Amino acid sequence: MMRPLLSYVLVCLCVLSLRGTSWAAASAASSVRYDIGVAYYDHRLWGMERITLINGSATPLGTLELLLYPNLYRMRNPALPGEYYDKIYPVTFNSGNVEILAIEQLHGKPIPFNKRGMTSVEMVLDRPIAPEEQFAFNVRFATTIPEKFGVFGYYDDLITLQGGWHPYLAPRQGAGDVSQSPDAATFNIHLTLPDTLQLMASAPIQWEGRHDGYRVAKMSAHAVPFFSFSIGHHLIHKEAAIPSLPGVSIVYQIAPEDQLYGDQIVRVAIDAITFFHQTVPMVSPLRVQLAEAFLHQDIVGNGANLLYVDRRMFKVFKRMRRFHEAGLTRGLFVLLWTQQRPEEEPWVIEGLAHETMVAFMSQRYKSLSDMEQILRPFGFIPLMDDLLYRKDVPFRGIYFKEPETAPVDENVATWMGQRLSGSLLFSKIRNLVGSNVMNDAIIAYPKQHQPFRQVLFQIPGTGFQARDLDPLIHQWLKAPPRLDFSIEDIRKKSTALGDLTEIDIKKTGDGIEPLDILVGTKDRKERTLRWEGTESHHTVVVSDRVKWVEIDPDKQTGDPDRSNNRRPLKWKVLLDQIGIGHNFNTGATRYRMGGLAEPFYNPQKRVRAVFEYDGGYGGGIEYGRLLGKTNWITAGASYLGASRFSDVSQEAAGVVYVGYQLTYPNILDVPAIPLITKYLKQAIGAFPNIQLALRYDQRVTGDAGDRLFKATLDFRRRFRFSTAHGLDVRWTVGTTMGPLFEGNRFRLGGDYTMRGYNPGQFSGNHLNLVSAEYRFPLAYETGVNLFNLMLTHTLQGAVFVDAGDVTRAPAWFKFGKADVGVGIRLHVDFLGFYDSVMRFDVAVPLNPRDADAGLKYYLTTGQSF
């Protein structure tokens, strides 16, 4: 019943919207026009559009290209981990797509077309379109909206359609350039949707009537690159006027449970718009539209004449809210600058919005800082160190300076080319022409009616002409180079004029990038030198005795490998291990503390020291180094005190040892095996994790002849069925030889081995352990804000079984002990963005001794394996 009704309504709308259209009225504003009749039901769109264009090129057009934006997500990228997609698809992977049903000339004759990959089709015309000639054709299409986060998708009560929800012409027809935003166009749209839904769009809405539970929205927009929607159930509209700016208003569409944050967002928006007006007098009337959305790449997403605001906005610790304010105001300023200068290049709008945001935040908080400045004093804590230096932290581009490009960019303005953002382009231009020149150009721009490039070249002292700077800007827009700078050599020389130091800098990759070189001398002075980055090699001569050299200290270049940016390497110290535990069943108390030192940005070598009490005092120191990408070599010395908490007595002993560990996939990244890696990963979803560890211990106290050889093989595999739904398995075997620590080389029992037994209850020389845990979703995106410190999302249930044994003599595949249990896993975003898991498990042994009988409870963080 529903499809015939929708088809009838759709056909009526298409006839009404397409007949009698007048192209002359819009020809001055743009050379492309879309007249669209479309109906929405159950996360699908059925539509017909008439596309009218004028060939603005000097040559005839024999073909036209239509882009199909959502098809970008039709297949998984095997190079990306499954956890990446969990952030995008809250329930299960589903691609969504735009399907072209037919392309016809106005009199009904079909136009042949060919699919080019999954994101575009090529139309073959029966005769070329002459220069300045007008051409129109009809396209029937069906769009499936995926259940996913981001600027194109739906979840819960929110539907976000930034653009590309219909087939659209590739930009700059005939030029072969599809890396930029779609060309500005005129849109006339009739949208039919259930009358229970609320709508926000790129243009004012005129409701034309209701029929059988549906209503029709009529909208028109001129000179916009794409048309955006926000659709939802049971949303609250917050509206506010700005008394100091008559005719300017703000409207925010938000879910009822988030309305407290909506009030704060509106207040920040009022302050930001007022500040903007003080610099750039705005055209009134102006209606600023904000729409809550589920995003995954940024805290805001710009639509045409509306701003999508992530549901995490302000659900963070108070000190961090200024980062969210910065993201919110930058998005607002993109809207405002676009309104003031609709003809300007998009990257210029983004750059101006960033500069305006910096000025606003400087006035608001008097000083600016990034997350690194806040966390650096606490960098000795492993969690804080992880936040500072891990590259895959979500929303890293919001909190840190380093420019990180998303593996897949779904912004309809950039997804075909994934160019650099305008803020980064402004930073690069500033490095070339100097801060004073760039600041003067930004101040002069609002007072002139010229493109930003022309204003910049007119500023005295620019030093660059259009012929010099334009090719660089084109390069950054078209194919952003990934330049890797490195310190190749430092040579110290003594001359008749004194001590000299020569520093060789190497640049790998194409492009020009100015580089700062920070030099520390023996007398504890620092000097900043500069290289314009025009050649592949550069030698700096310093008339001092140099103690250390660091390139790009402020992380302005986006250098992908910072491990070669400083000589000598600078080391950091972490409080690697700290913990205390008390077993109320046995009365045993254990504690452990350890420190780790390793170079910044270079985790290929480390020094670790550990102190522990486990019924006897012990400790040790170890040096480790990574060879290649998979082999880890260690050497160290340790002292183990006599243990009182094990069934098997252990005498105190001091030992020296060497160890080897092989990890697959490799420690740094997954190796690419020709013709195998891609298809294997597509077939099984992920590589199994395999770790082989070998260690030789030699006793140096007491009976110095005692020695021990230990080998362990650990195999782990995750079978992913969908988001938060899968089976995890682990198999660990170990064997030993030699008289040292007889009977006490492996232990079973406790949270990370066999959860139904007391911690470390069983000891032996040979180990066999198998665990399986089935994890399944109980609730998706719970969205509870816990004290502004963490934001909950997925709630998992788990059932598990552990089986295995430790024995004195070899007994392979023996399963003398087993347990079963259930658990709860609550996935949270610590500080609003850092993934973590809070875990509660209950386990019971299947064949317990009297001391082990009863339930065992565990409350901790992280998965068990």
Residue pairs with C-beta under 8 A, 6 or more apart in sequence:
2 41
2 42
5 212
5 214
6 39
6 41
6 46
6 192
7 46
9 39
9 192
9 211
9 214
9 216
10 37
10 38
10 39
10 46
10 47
10 48
10 192
11 48
13 37
13 38
13 39
13 190
13 192
13 216
14 37
14 47
14 48
14 190
15 37
16 37
16 190
17 35
17 36
17 37
17 188
17 189
17 190
18 35
18 37
18 48
18 50
18 138
21 33
21 35
21 50
21 52
21 188
23 33
23 52
23 134
23 136
26 33
26 186
26 222
27 54
29 184
29 186
29 222
29 223
30 183
30 184
30 185
30 186
30 222
30 223
31 53
31 54
31 56
31 183
32 51
32 52
32 53
32 54
32 169
32 183
32 184
32 185
32 186
33 51
33 52
33 53
33 185
33 186
33 187
33 188
34 49
34 50
34 51
34 166
34 168
34 185
34 186
34 187
34 188
34 189
34 227
35 49
35 50
35 52
35 188
36 47
36 48
36 49
36 50
36 166
36 187
36 188
36 189
36 190
37 47
37 48
37 49
37 189
37 190
38 45
38 46
38 47
38 48
38 49
38 166
38 189
38 190
38 191
38 192
39 45
39 46
39 47
39 191
39 192
39 193
39 214
40 191
40 192
40 193
40 194
40 197
40 231
41 193
41 194
43 144
43 145
43 147
43 154
43 159
44 142
44 143
44 144
44 145
45 141
45 142
45 143
45 145
45 165
45 166
46 141
46 142
47 140
47 141
47 142
47 143
47 166
48 138
48 139
48 140
48 141
49 138
49 139
49 141
49 166
49 167
50 106
50 136
50 137
50 138
50 139
51 136
51 137
51 138
51 139
51 168
51 169
52 134
52 135
52 136
53 64
53 129
53 134
53 135
53 136
53 169
53 173
54 132
54 133
54 134
54 135
55 61
55 129
55 130
55 131
55 132
55 133
55 135
55 173
55 174
56 131
56 132
56 173
57 131
57 173
57 174
57 175
58 131
59 131
59 174
60 128
60 129
60 130
60 131
61 125
61 128
61 129
61 173
61 174
62 124
62 125
62 128
63 122
63 123
63 124
63 125
64 122
64 123
64 125
64 169
64 173
65 116
65 120
65 121
65 122
65 123
65 169
65 170
65 173
65 178
66 100
66 113
66 120
66 121
66 123
66 139
66 167
66 168
66 169
66 170
67 119
67 120
67 164
67 167
67 168
67 169
67 170
67 178
67 182
67 416
68 97
68 98
68 100
68 118
68 119
68 120
68 121
68 164
68 167
69 98
69 119
69 152
69 163
69 164
69 165
69 168
69 412
69 415
70 95
70 96
70 97
70 98
70 143
70 144
70 145
70 146
70 152
70 164
70 165
71 95
71 97
71 98
71 118
71 119
72 118
72 119
72 408
72 410
72 415
73 88
73 95
73 96
73 146
73 148
73 408
73 410
74 95
74 96
74 97
74 118
75 95
75 118
76 85
76 93
76 682
77 407
77 408
78 677
78 678
78 681
78 682
79 407
79 670
80 407
80 408
81 686
82 685
82 686
82 718
82 720
83 835
84 407
85 93
85 723
86 723
86 724
87 149
87 296
87 394
88 148
88 149
88 150
88 296
89 146
89 147
89 148
89 149
89 723
90 147
90 148
90 149
90 155
90 294
90 723
90 780
90 781
90 793
90 794
91 147
91 722
91 723
91 777
91 780
92 147
92 722
92 723
92 725
93 722
93 723
94 146
94 147
94 148
95 146
96 143
96 144
96 145
96 146
96 148
96 152
96 153
97 143
97 144
98 141
98 142
98 143
98 164
98 165
98 166
98 167
99 141
99 142
99 143
99 144
100 113
100 121
100 139
100 140
100 141
100 167
101 140
101 141
101 142
102 110
102 138
102 139
102 140
103 110
103 111
103 113
103 123
103 137
103 138
103 139
103 140
104 110
104 111
104 137
104 138
104 139
104 140
105 111
105 137
105 138
106 136
106 137
106 138
111 123
111 124
111 125
111 126
111 137
112 123
112 124
113 121
113 122
113 123
113 124
114 121
114 122
114 124
115 121
116 122
119 416
120 170
120 178
121 167
123 137
129 135
139 166
139 167
141 166
141 167
143 165
143 166
145 152
145 153
145 154
145 159
145 161
145 165
146 152
146 153
146 154
147 153
147 154
147 155
148 154
148 155
149 155
149 294
149 295
149 296
150 160
150 294
150 295
150 296
150 297
150 301
150 410
151 160
151 162
151 293
151 295
151 301
151 303
151 308
151 410
151 411
151 412
152 160
152 161
152 162
152 164
152 165
152 410
152 412
153 159
153 160
153 294
154 160
155 294
155 781
156 255
156 294
156 781
157 232
157 233
157 234
157 235
157 255
158 230
158 231
158 232
158 235
158 255
158 292
158 293
158 294
159 229
159 230
159 231
159 232
160 229
160 230
160 291
160 293
160 294
160 301
160 308
161 228
161 229
161 230
161 231
162 226
162 228
162 301
162 302
162 303
162 308
162 411
162 412
163 182
163 225
163 226
163 227
163 228
163 303
163 304
163 412
163 413
164 226
164 412
165 229
168 182
168 185
168 226
169 182
169 183
169 185
170 178
170 182
171 177
171 178
171 180
171 181
171 182
171 183
172 178
172 180
172 183
173 183
177 478
178 416
178 417
179 414
179 416
179 417
179 418
179 419
179 477
179 478
180 346
180 413
180 414
180 416
180 417
180 419
180 477
181 225
181 226
181 346
181 412
181 413
181 414
182 225
182 226
182 412
182 413
183 225
184 223
184 224
184 225
184 342
185 223
185 224
185 225
186 220
186 221
186 222
186 223
187 202
187 203
187 219
187 220
187 221
187 222
187 224
187 227
188 219
188 220
189 201
189 203
189 217
189 218
189 219
189 220
189 227
190 208
190 216
190 217
190 218
191 199
191 201
191 216
191 217
191 219
191 229
192 214
192 215
192 216
192 217
193 199
193 214
193 215
193 217
193 231
194 213
194 214
194 215
195 210
195 213
195 214
195 215
196 213
196 233
197 231
197 232
197 233
198 231
198 232
198 233
198 235
198 237
198 253
199 205
199 217
199 229
199 230
199 231
200 229
200 230
200 231
200 251
200 253
200 289
200 291
200 306
201 217
201 219
201 227
201 228
201 229
201 230
201 306
202 219
202 221
202 224
202 226
202 227
202 228
202 229
202 303
202 304
202 305
202 306
203 219
203 220
203 221
203 227
203 305
204 219
205 217
205 218
205 219
206 217
206 218
206 219
207 215
207 216
207 217
207 218
208 215
208 216
208 217
208 218
209 215
209 216
219 227
221 227
221 304
221 305
223 342
224 304
224 305
225 304
225 346
225 413
226 303
226 304
226 412
226 413
227 304
228 303
228 304
228 305
228 306
230 253
230 291
230 293
230 303
230 306
230 308
232 253
232 255
234 255
234 256
235 253
235 254
235 255
235 256
235 292
236 253
236 254
236 255
236 256
236 259
236 262
237 251
237 252
237 253
238 251
238 252
238 254
238 259
238 262
238 263
238 266
239 249
239 250
239 251
239 252
240 249
240 250
240 266
240 270
241 248
241 249
241 250
242 248
242 249
242 250
242 270
242 273
242 274
244 274
244 277
245 273
245 274
245 277
245 282
245 284
246 284
247 284
247 285
247 286
248 273
248 277
248 282
248 284
248 285
248 286
248 287
248 288
249 285
249 286
249 287
249 288
250 266
250 269
250 270
250 273
250 287
250 288
250 290
251 287
251 288
251 289
251 290
252 262
252 265
252 266
252 269
252 290
252 291
252 292
252 309
253 289
253 290
253 291
253 292
254 261
254 262
254 292
255 292
255 311
257 783
258 292
258 311
261 313
261 314
261 315
262 292
264 314
265 290
265 309
265 313
265 314
265 328
266 290
268 325
268 328
268 329
269 288
269 290
269 328
269 329
269 332
271 360
271 364
272 328
272 329
272 332
272 333
272 360
273 282
273 288
273 332
273 336
275 356
275 359
275 360
275 363
276 282
276 332
276 333
276 336
276 356
276 360
279 356
279 359
279 446
280 336
280 337
280 340
280 446
282 336
282 339
282 340
283 339
283 340
286 339
288 307
288 332
288 335
288 336
289 305
289 306
289 307
290 306
290 307
290 309
291 303
291 306
291 307
291 308
291 309
292 308
292 309
292 310
292 311
293 301
293 308
293 309
293 310
293 311
294 310
294 311
294 781
295 301
295 308
295 310
295 311
296 394
297 406
297 409
297 410
297 411
298 310
298 327
298 395
298 397
298 398
299 309
299 310
299 312
299 313
299 323
299 324
299 327
299 328
299 395
299 398
300 307
300 308
300 309
300 310
300 327
300 328
300 330
300 331
301 307
301 308
301 310
301 331
301 411
302 308
302 331
302 334
302 335
302 411
302 413
305 335
306 335
307 331
307 332
307 334
307 335
309 328
309 331
311 783
312 324
312 791
312 829
312 832
312 833
313 324
313 328
314 321
314 324
315 785
315 788
315 791
315 832
316 324
316 788
316 791
316 831
316 832
316 833
317 788
317 789
317 831
317 832
318 788
319 374
320 371
320 399
320 831
320 832
322 361
322 364
322 365
323 371
323 398
323 399
324 398
325 361
325 364
326 357
326 361
326 398
327 398
329 356
329 357
329 360
329 361
330 353
330 354
330 357
330 423
331 353
333 352
333 353
333 354
333 356
333 357
333 360
334 349
334 350
334 353
336 353
337 344
337 349
337 352
337 353
337 356
338 344
338 349
340 446
341 348
341 349
343 451
344 451
344 452
345 451
345 452
346 413
346 422
347 419
347 420
347 421
347 422
347 425
347 477
348 422
348 451
348 452
348 453
349 422
350 421
350 422
350 423
350 425
351 422
351 423
351 425
351 426
351 452
352 422
352 442
352 445
352 452
353 422
353 423
354 421
354 422
354 423
354 426
355 426
355 442
358 368
361 368
362 368
370 399
370 400
370 401
371 387
371 388
371 399
371 400
372 388
372 400
372 401
375 384
375 387
375 388
376 388
378 384
379 385
379 388
379 572
379 574
380 572
380 573
380 574
380 575
381 574
381 575
382 574
382 575
382 576
383 830
383 834
385 572
385 574
386 393
386 834
387 393
387 831
387 834
389 600
389 601
391 404
393 399
393 833
393 834
394 829
394 833
394 834
394 835
395 833
396 402
396 404
397 403
397 404
399 833
401 554
401 555
401 556
402 555
402 558
403 420
403 421
403 424
403 558
405 418
405 480
406 418
408 415
409 415
409 418
417 477
417 478
418 480
419 476
419 477
419 478
419 480
420 428
420 476
420 477
420 480
424 476
424 558
425 473
425 476
425 477
426 438
427 556
428 472
428 476
428 513
428 514
429 438
429 456
429 469
429 473
430 438
431 513
431 514
431 556
432 464
432 469
432 472
432 512
432 514
432 532
433 456
433 461
433 462
433 463
433 464
433 469
434 461
434 463
436 461
437 456
437 459
437 461
437 462
437 463
438 456
440 459
441 452
441 455
441 456
441 459
444 455
444 458
444 459
445 452
445 455
448 455
453 466
453 469
453 470
453 473
456 462
456 469
457 464
457 465
457 466
457 469
472 511
472 512
475 481
475 510
475 511
476 511
481 509
481 510
481 511
481 513
482 509
482 558
482 560
483 507
483 508
483 509
483 510
483 511
483 513
483 533
483 557
483 558
483 559
484 507
484 508
484 509
484 559
484 560
484 561
484 564
485 505
485 506
485 507
485 508
485 513
485 515
485 551
485 552
485 557
485 559
485 564
485 565
486 505
486 506
486 508
486 551
486 561
486 564
486 565
487 503
487 504
487 505
487 506
487 549
487 551
487 564
487 565
487 566
487 567
488 504
488 505
488 506
488 537
489 502
489 503
489 504
490 501
490 502
490 503
490 504
490 546
490 549
490 567
491 501
491 502
491 504
492 499
492 500
492 501
492 545
492 546
493 499
493 500
493 501
493 502
494 500
497 543
498 543
499 543
499 544
499 545
500 541
500 542
500 543
501 541
501 542
501 544
501 545
501 546
502 539
502 540
502 541
502 542
503 517
503 519
503 539
503 540
503 541
503 542
503 546
503 549
504 537
504 538
504 539
505 515
505 517
505 531
505 537
505 538
505 539
505 540
505 551
506 536
506 537
507 513
507 515
507 533
507 535
507 536
507 537
507 538
508 536
512 532
512 533
512 534
513 533
513 557
514 530
514 531
514 532
514 533
515 530
515 531
515 532
515 533
515 551
515 552
515 557
516 528
516 529
516 530
516 551
516 552
516 553
516 554
516 556
517 528
517 529
517 530
517 531
517 540
517 549
517 550
517 551
518 526
518 527
518 528
518 529
518 549
518 550
518 551
518 553
519 526
519 527
519 528
519 529
519 540
519 542
519 544
519 546
519 548
519 549
520 526
520 546
520 547
520 548
520 549
520 550
521 527
521 542
521 544
521 545
521 546
521 547
522 544
522 545
522 546
522 547
523 544
525 544
527 542
527 544
529 540
529 542
531 538
531 540
548 566
548 567
548 568
548 570
549 566
549 567
550 565
550 566
550 570
551 565
551 566
552 559
552 562
552 565
555 562
559 565
561 601
562 600
562 601
563 569
563 599
563 601
563 602
563 604
565 601
566 600
569 599
569 600
569 602
570 599
570 600
571 597
571 598
571 599
571 600
572 597
572 598
572 599
572 600
573 595
573 596
573 597
574 595
574 596
574 597
574 598
575 593
575 594
575 595
576 594
576 595
576 596
576 608
577 592
577 593
577 594
577 610
578 592
578 593
578 594
579 591
579 592
579 593
580 589
580 590
580 591
580 592
581 589
581 590
581 591
581 759
582 588
582 589
582 590
583 589
583 758
583 759
585 758
585 851
586 645
586 758
586 851
588 615
588 645
588 759
589 613
590 612
590 613
590 614
590 615
590 645
590 759
591 612
591 613
592 610
592 611
592 612
592 613
592 614
593 610
593 611
593 612
594 608
594 609
594 610
594 611
595 608
595 609
595 610
596 606
596 607
596 608
597 606
597 607
597 608
598 605
598 606
598 607
599 605
603 626
604 625
604 626
605 623
605 624
605 625
605 626
606 623
606 624
606 625
607 621
607 622
607 623
607 624
608 621
608 622
608 624
608 636
609 619
609 620
609 621
609 622
610 619
610 620
610 621
610 622
610 638
611 617
611 618
611 619
612 618
612 619
613 641
614 641
614 643
614 645
614 760
615 641
615 642
615 643
615 644
615 645
615 646
616 640
616 641
616 642
616 643
616 644
616 650
616 652
617 641
618 638
618 639
618 640
618 641
619 638
619 639
620 636
620 637
620 638
620 639
621 636
621 637
621 638
622 634
622 635
622 636
622 638
623 634
623 635
623 636
624 632
624 633
624 634
624 635
625 632
625 633
625 634
626 632
626 633
626 667
626 668
627 633
628 666
629 666
629 667
629 668
629 669
629 671
630 662
630 663
630 664
630 666
630 667
631 660
631 661
631 662
632 660
632 661
632 662
632 663
632 667
633 658
633 659
633 660
634 657
634 658
634 659
634 660
634 661
635 656
635 657
635 658
635 659
636 656
636 657
637 654
637 655
637 656
637 657
637 700
638 654
638 655
638 657
639 652
639 653
639 654
639 655
639 701
640 650
640 652
640 653
640 654
640 655
640 741
641 652
642 649
642 650
642 651
642 652
643 649
643 650
643 744
645 760
646 744
646 747
646 760
646 763
647 761
647 762
647 763
648 742
648 743
648 744
648 763
648 764
650 741
650 744
651 702
652 701
652 702
653 699
653 701
653 702
653 706
653 740
653 741
654 699
654 700
654 701
655 697
655 698
655 699
655 700
655 708
655 740
656 697
656 698
656 700
657 695
657 696
657 697
657 698
658 695
658 696
659 693
659 694
659 695
659 696
660 693
660 694
660 695
661 691
661 692
661 693
661 694
662 691
662 692
662 693
663 689
663 690
663 691
664 687
664 689
664 690
664 691
665 671
665 687
665 689
670 677
670 687
671 677
673 680
680 687
681 687
685 718
685 719
685 720
686 717
686 718
686 720
688 715
688 716
688 717
689 714
689 715
689 716
689 717
690 713
690 714
690 715
690 716
691 712
691 713
691 714
692 711
692 712
692 713
692 714
693 710
693 711
693 712
693 713
693 714
694 709
694 710
694 711
695 708
695 709
695 710
695 711
696 707
696 708
696 709
696 710
697 707
697 708
697 709
697 710
697 738
697 740
697 741
698 704
698 706
698 707
699 705
699 706
699 707
699 740
706 738
706 739
706 740
707 738
707 739
707 740
708 736
708 737
708 738
708 739
708 740
708 741
708 745
709 736
709 737
709 738
710 734
710 735
710 736
710 745
711 734
711 735
711 736
712 732
712 733
712 734
712 767
713 732
713 733
713 734
714 730
714 731
714 732
715 730
715 731
715 732
716 728
716 729
716 730
716 731
716 865
717 728
717 729
718 726
718 727
718 728
719 726
719 727
719 728
719 729
720 726
721 727
723 777
723 780
723 794
724 775
724 776
724 777
724 780
724 794
724 796
724 827
725 775
725 776
725 777
726 774
726 775
727 772
727 773
727 774
727 775
728 772
728 773
728 774
728 775
728 863
728 865
729 770
729 771
729 772
729 773
730 769
730 770
730 771
730 772
730 865
731 769
731 770
732 767
732 768
732 769
732 770
732 804
733 767
733 768
733 769
733 812
734 745
734 746
734 766
734 767
735 765
735 766
735 767
735 810
736 745
736 746
736 765
736 766
742 765
743 763
743 764
743 765
743 808
744 763
744 764
745 763
745 764
745 765
746 763
746 764
746 765
746 766
746 767
746 806
747 753
747 760
747 761
747 762
747 763
747 806
748 754
748 757
748 760
748 761
748 762
748 763
748 764
748 767
748 769
748 804
748 805
748 806
748 817
749 757
749 758
749 759
749 760
749 761
749 762
750 757
750 758
750 759
750 760
750 761
751 759
751 841
751 858
751 860
751 864
752 864
752 865
753 769
753 802
754 769
754 802
754 804
754 817
754 818
754 819
754 845
755 800
755 802
755 819
755 821
755 841
755 843
755 856
755 858
755 864
756 802
756 818
756 819
756 820
756 821
756 843
756 844
756 845
756 846
756 848
756 852
756 856
757 817
757 819
757 845
757 848
757 852
757 856
758 851
758 852
758 856
761 851
761 852
762 805
762 806
762 817
763 806
764 805
764 806
764 807
764 808
765 806
765 807
765 808
765 809
766 806
766 807
766 808
766 809
766 810
766 811
766 812
767 804
767 805
767 806
768 804
768 805
768 806
768 811
768 812
768 813
768 814
768 815
769 802
769 803
769 804
770 802
770 803
770 804
770 815
771 800
771 801
771 802
771 803
771 864
771 865
772 800
772 801
773 798
773 799
773 800
773 864
773 865
774 798
774 799
774 800
775 796
775 797
775 798
775 825
776 796
776 797
776 798
777 794
777 795
777 796
777 797
778 795
778 796
778 797
778 824
779 794
779 795
780 793
780 794
781 793
781 794
782 792
782 793
782 794
782 795
783 791
783 792
783 793
784 791
784 792
785 791
786 792
786 828
789 830
789 831
790 828
790 829
790 830
790 831
790 832
790 836
791 828
791 829
791 832
792 826
792 827
792 828
793 827
793 828
793 829
794 826
794 827
795 824
795 825
795 826
795 827
796 824
796 825
796 826
796 827
797 822
797 823
797 824
797 825
798 822
798 823
798 824
798 825
798 841
799 820
799 821
799 822
799 823
800 820
800 821
800 822
800 823
800 841
800 843
800 864
801 818
801 819
801 820
801 821
802 818
802 819
802 843
803 815
803 817
803 818
803 819
804 814
804 815
804 816
804 817
804 818
805 811
805 814
805 815
805 816
805 817
807 814
816 847
817 845
817 846
817 847
818 845
818 846
818 847
819 843
819 844
819 845
819 846
820 843
820 844
820 846
821 841
821 842
821 843
821 844
821 856
822 841
822 842
823 839
823 840
823 841
823 842
824 839
824 840
825 837
825 838
825 839
825 863
826 837
826 838
826 839
827 835
827 836
827 837
828 835
828 836
828 837
828 838
829 835
829 836
830 836
836 861
836 862
837 861
837 862
837 863
838 861
839 858
839 859
839 860
839 861
839 862
839 863
839 864
840 857
840 858
840 859
841 857
841 858
841 864
842 855
842 856
842 857
842 858
843 855
843 856
843 858
844 854
844 855
844 856
845 852
845 853
845 856
848 854
